[in-house]
Amino acid sequence: MDEQLLYFLEGTRLDTEYMQSRLRHSITGVKFPARNMFVLLRKYADGFFHKGSEPRMIALAGLRGTGKTTLLWHLAEYIHEHITREVFFFNVNILNDLGVSLREALEAFETHILKTSFSGCKKSLVLLIDEVQDDPRWSKALKILYDEAPNVFVVCTGSSALLLHQSADLARRMHTERVFPFKFTEFFLAKTRMEQFKEELYPCPGLAQELKEALFFSTTAEEVMQQVEKLKYGENSIEEYWRKAGRLKEQIEGAPSLKSIVWEYISFKNIPGFLMHEDKYAILDELFTLIKRVVYEDLPKLHLLEDPFLLTSRAERLLLRLAASDEINPEKLSGLIGLKKSETEALIQALHQAELIHLLFPFGGQDSRILKNKKAFFMSPSLRRTLLSQIYGRRLEEPFKAQLLEDLVVMYLKRILPESIISFASSTRHSNPDLVIETHQTPVLLEISTGAKSLRQTKKSKIKHRYAIFVSEEYGSIRQKEDAVFLPLWYFLLL
């Protein structure tokens, strides 16, 4: 057996010291806060080890930099401390460097570490596999592992482009969780911890769920107001959260305003990997590198075009066009980027699969969804901010701030509402809102802006709706006018 592979396998067993080194900042020693999803992963682990329940193979899929690997380390620490010390970590990038496939490494692991087969192993194990998509045959390796290892709890991370669209056989066996960028409350908690504020500001328990119910599942604008008014004051309330945030900010000498912190979050730091970066323009450079890695490393694995160079060069050009545009017109885009219409449509779908963009369909029946153009929103507003800086320079013009807010709102909605109920109004003959939220029998209309807006966008819309919500950073408090609710951005950020 190759000596380097044996050395790798012996190093897969995790110990407390090594896990702590991966969970703490190398300079300050402060422990990285766990993402909200850690609670769910801990529940899955407890369910498997205490009740034998599924899922026992979990994939974490999401944009690079969203903290998938750190989630693995937090879960490893929890299992190591509370359940079993038989926890092993495989980095598929390193296996690639060794010229060893994941399947070959797992077979060698059985022989030299377990000294028995997975099927014959009587003790429970944990296998954590990072960047699994870097093995060309990862799907088959995981299918075999699931079938042969009933006592093994497996969690892997990887590219959304591949993990969210695996084979039907593996989809039956593997449960996939999407890892999104930070919510604002996650970001601010992480900021208070990593910058060593005197206190840490946790999200108010239950507030996000109650706010979601009030905004999107009420029957009238009056009911929205009544329900949100109940959440405004008192313990674990909207106003209490922002009061605490303001108090914590004031404890830091020279701290920026809360509005500046919110825009720091929107523009640069909603992706966890950039939380500790001081230079915001360095973040833009690194984010552009992140985008290029998705384009050059992930997209070719989808085998969309015969010429990989053509694919990657056109993908970059397409992303720059989408950053400065609105509705997608495949025919027009095809001429601009030099692809056939069918190739452009396939490339747009690939960018969606890779979770660089969200694709929304126009509101209406099935024919509307098939025949009309789609609309692209970026998975993170920071991605659009980065691409815009490549076209227009580092200063962000006011019209583009509104586009970043739209990306932010869609990012939130995709997390909290089912994918099929968010669409946009595509008619050019009438005033239209930005988004249509299809809850109950008739939808809710949503308008997003950086300034104040009149009722015109929704009042003249031909879409029958229960009520409309206007979200803006200019509103100081929630108010109602006719069938519309004017919601401060600060409220929306607590969803």
HUCOR-V775234 format. One record per pair of residues at least 12 apart in sequence whose ideal C-beta (glycine too) atoms are under 6 Angstrom apart, sorted by the first residue. I is the first residue (numbers start at 0). GAP is how many residues later the second one is. D is the distance in Angstrom with one decimal. If there is no record, write none. Layout:
I&GAP&D + I&GAP&D
This chain:
3&94&5.6 + 4&93&5.8 + 4&95&5.6 + 8&100&5.6 + 8&103&5.9 + 8&104&5.5 + 11&76&4.2 + 11&77&5.6 + 11&78&5.9 + 12&75&5.6 + 13&62&5.6 + 13&73&4.7 + 13&75&5.5 + 18&54&5.9 + 18&57&5.6 + 18&58&5.0 + 21&51&4.7 + 22&50&5.2 + 29&164&5.7 + 31&38&5.7 + 32&156&6.0 + 32&157&4.8 + 32&160&5.0 + 33&40&4.5 + 34&32&5.2 + 34&36&5.6 + 35&150&5.9 + 37&36&5.0 + 40&34&5.0 + 41&36&5.6 + 44&34&5.6 + 47&105&5.1 + 48&34&5.0 + 54&120&3.6 + 55&97&5.3 + 56&89&5.1 + 56&97&4.4 + 56&116&5.8 + 56&117&4.6 + 57&97&4.8 + 57&117&5.2 + 58&97&5.3 + 58&104&4.7 + 58&115&5.4 + 58&117&4.5 + 59&97&4.6 + 59&117&5.7 + 59&119&5.3 + 60&99&4.4 + 60&102&3.9 + 60&103&5.2 + 60&115&5.5 + 60&117&5.6 + 61&98&5.9 + 61&116&5.8 + 61&117&3.3 + 62&292&5.1 + 62&316&5.5 + 63&226&5.2 + 64&206&4.6 + 64&208&3.4 + 64&225&5.9 + 65&113&4.8 + 65&115&5.7 + 65&206&6.0 + 66&205&4.1 + 67&89&4.0 + 67&111&5.2 + 68&61&5.5 + 68&88&6.0 + 71&56&4.8 + 75&52&5.9 + 78&47&5.4 + 83&40&5.7 + 85&39&4.8 + 86&39&4.4 + 87&39&5.4 + 88&39&4.7 + 89&39&4.7 + 90&39&5.0 + 91&39&4.8 + 91&40&5.6 + 91&42&4.5 + 91&43&5.3 + 92&38&5.3 + 92&41&5.7 + 95&38&5.6 + 100&34&5.8 + 101&33&4.3 + 101&36&6.0 + 101&39&4.4 + 102&38&4.2 + 117&30&4.7 + 117&31&3.6 + 118&29&5.1 + 120&30&5.8 + 123&27&5.0 + 124&27&4.8 + 125&27&4.9 + 126&25&5.7 + 126&27&4.9 + 127&27&5.4 + 128&27&3.9 + 129&27&5.3 + 131&24&4.2 + 131&26&4.4 + 132&25&4.0 + 132&26&4.3 + 132&29&4.4 + 138&27&5.4 + 138&28&5.5 + 138&31&5.2 + 142&26&5.8 + 142&27&5.2 + 145&27&4.3 + 158&139&4.7 + 159&194&5.8 + 159&195&3.9 + 160&137&4.8 + 160&141&5.9 + 160&192&4.6 + 160&193&4.0 + 162&13&5.7 + 164&188&5.8 + 179&235&5.2 + 180&89&4.3 + 180&90&5.2 + 180&199&4.6 + 181&88&4.8 + 181&90&5.8 + 183&81&5.7 + 183&309&4.1 + 184&18&4.0 + 186&78&5.0 + 187&13&5.6 + 188&12&5.9 + 188&13&5.9 + 189&85&5.6 + 193&81&6.0 + 193&82&5.9 + 196&51&5.3 + 197&53&5.5 + 198&49&5.9 + 200&43&5.5 + 200&44&5.9 + 200&47&5.9 + 203&32&3.9 + 203&37&5.4 + 204&31&5.8 + 206&29&5.9 + 206&287&6.0 + 207&287&5.3 + 209&21&5.8 + 210&284&5.6 + 211&204&5.4 + 211&283&5.7 + 213&13&3.5 + 213&14&5.0 + 215&221&5.6 + 215&223&5.2 + 215&228&5.9 + 216&222&5.6 + 220&246&3.9 + 220&259&5.3 + 220&262&4.9 + 220&264&5.2 + 223&261&4.9 + 224&255&4.9 + 227&250&5.5 + 237&253&5.8 + 245&12&6.0 + 265&115&5.2 + 265&138&5.6 + 265&142&5.6 + 266&118&4.9 + 267&12&4.8 + 267&15&4.8 + 267&114&5.8 + 269&110&5.5 + 269&112&5.8 + 270&109&5.7 + 270&111&5.7 + 280&113&5.8 + 283&102&5.0 + 283&105&5.1 + 286&95&5.9 + 286&99&4.1 + 287&98&5.2 + 293&60&5.3 + 293&62&5.9 + 294&17&5.3 + 294&20&4.7 + 294&21&5.9 + 295&16&5.2 + 297&56&5.2 + 298&16&5.8 + 298&51&5.6 + 301&48&5.3 + 303&42&5.1 + 303&46&5.5 + 313&23&5.0 + 313&25&5.5 + 314&32&6.0 + 316&20&4.7 + 317&19&5.3 + 317&29&6.0 + 318&68&5.8 + 319&67&5.6 + 321&54&4.9 + 322&61&5.0 + 322&64&3.6 + 322&65&5.4 + 326&46&5.1 + 326&48&5.3 + 327&45&5.2 + 327&46&4.9 + 327&48&5.6 + 328&44&5.3 + 329&14&4.9 + 329&15&5.0 + 354&24&5.0 + 355&23&5.8 + 356&19&4.6 + 356&21&5.6 + 357&19&4.6 + 357&52&5.5 + 357&56&5.9 + 358&15&5.1 + 359&15&4.8 + 359&63&5.8 + 359&64&5.2 + 360&13&5.9 + 360&62&5.4 + 361&64&3.6 + 362&60&4.3 + 362&62&5.3 + 362&73&4.4 + 371&54&5.3 + 374&49&5.1 + 376&30&5.1 + 376&33&4.1 + 377&29&4.7 + 380&23&4.0 + 380&26&4.0 + 380&27&4.9 + 383&23&5.6 + 387&12&5.6 + 400&49&5.0 + 401&47&5.9 + 401&48&5.1 + 404&43&5.3 + 405&42&5.2 + 408&39&5.2 + 411&83&5.5 + 415&79&5.9 + 420&17&4.0 + 422&13&4.8 + 424&38&6.0 + 429&30&5.9 + 429&32&5.1 + 430&25&5.6 + 430&26&5.1 + 430&29&4.1 + 430&30&5.9 + 431&29&5.6 + 432&12&4.0 + 432&13&5.9 + 432&14&4.8 + 432&24&5.4 + 432&25&5.3 + 433&12&6.0 + 433&13&5.4 + 433&14&5.0 + 441&22&5.4 + 441&23&5.7 + 441&24&5.2 + 442&22&5.4 + 443&22&5.9 + 444&13&4.9 + 444&20&4.8 + 444&23&4.1 + 445&23&5.2 + 446&23&4.8 + 447&23&5.1 + 448&23&4.9 + 450&23&5.2 + 451&22&5.0 + 452&17&5.3 + 454&29&5.6 + 466&16&4.8 + 467&16&4.4 + 468&16&5.1 + 468&18&5.5 + 469&16&4.9 + 470&16&5.1 + 470&18&5.9 + 470&21&5.2 + 472&16&4.2 + 474&13&4.3
